[in-house]
């Protein structure tokens, strides 16, 4: 544990890290505070306050209570936006979604069967959401998509920045002793080559800590500029929350019922898992390749290839390859907006983001351990 | 006892060391050879940084690579290129190395103060190492190697780049450290070794040439070293060793079987043996 503490100390003593953290915080803060519309903010504050008093479900009691609110343009607008709302998930047929996707993208190979199976399984989840009236959640009414997107953008930015940091730190910590010419000293000490384990752990801890800092700071700034209009208790499957596909709009369908707070917590938890994947990837490359610069280039070339793979494979009609590519870490990062949802054509099984990250954790932990095992028998120049 | 049994190290087709056999007990061993002879290779194997291609290295009968951390906790190593973290102070740096060596924090704190005192660096203990001279850095290097009070101290060219004063200080320090442990000191500076080593290990052609006390090594050239004025023609078979200035002018030292004309016999020193032995290696 002491050695882990020292490795963290070494990471946080790098001036470049603090410059990077400050830069990210500034960018995220700007994102949180930009595009503030006084009108929209007033609407959101009103909608949140009303729900705190009268409940957040569009049921007869809600409208009765809303009608008793002091008359105002904001009240009228909310009444108008929520008027006649029905439980849209109660009669939703997910097989129709499958047909839409299959018609739009015309996939082949095993993908057809997997998509049909996925949407058949989704029916149970949608029925459950319908049963509990998730679609009747007021959320932010017609401001829902914008509000969600703003919050989500902060989350995605934090993950992107931290993932980059996790990769870089994974590579750097493994090679820094060569750069400082302290490798011989460290590896001939009692702890020896086992310091690679502490270095890998320190890289992830630093990246995870940075992620939490970025998210925390973003939410704090957002809360200030948008007067705390988070709507944490709203259901993300509200009928006002939609996903825009190429030629159609569909509801935001999750595999389980999530409030916005639960959804964000789940996103953050899984993001920490994905950060560990990236950290393991960087550490494995740093251990395997002697030169940190080459490791950096190799990792980023590999990630770019992962990112491009689904598009290239689908264009080439290699649908079985496409299925495998949807599990790549870079693709999982890219599809973060679709986590815990049906995922359209970007996912092939229920809860793919969760299974994908678990699979990658096992795979990259294995690759890291192989690299570590090789390192333990490798000559140190 | 540290036993090096028939150890060979190859890098592809290149043989860095071939069939080295050595038995080391407490005392100071000077590993003397020109650059590229394999000194650092041997020391790095003893520090478990390199793995022998064949052969074994054993401590009290047990293979050091099987022992892993149990062996490494008994060694102190000062590498040829001693790196450090420039923004660290000596105390910070030594605390880190102590953590790597598994020394409990409280004991490490006391030990660090003792060692800073030993290497005369107490007053510089809280200054950043990037401001230190080469000699000061080497002293911290010795201190870190001694943190765990090692049974085996491995020093790779510890006096390279040091001025005469620092080299003398280092030799004095080593005298004090050499009790009750194996000290293996590699150098190509003969004077560093002849005063402190009780055994000199010579490598030649990537093989072990000798492991003997300095006196016995010097006796190999006994009655065969002569000085004569510089410029005098050398007899056939004589080997030029070195030249030096005397009050009477420049003289050359040569090694040959019979006394050359005008030549004065002089006692053979370790440097003479070194120059004679490695004459074909461009020394």
Interface residues (C-beta under 8 A of the other chain):
Chain A: X2 X3 X5 X6 X10 X13 X177 X180 X181 X182 X183 X184 X185 X186 X187 X188 X189 X190 X191 X192 X194 X195 X377 X379 X380
Chain B: X44 X47 X48 X49 X50 X51 X68 X69 X72 X73 X75 X77 X79 X81 X82 X83 X84 X85 X87 X96 X97 X99 X100 X101 X102 X105 X144 X148
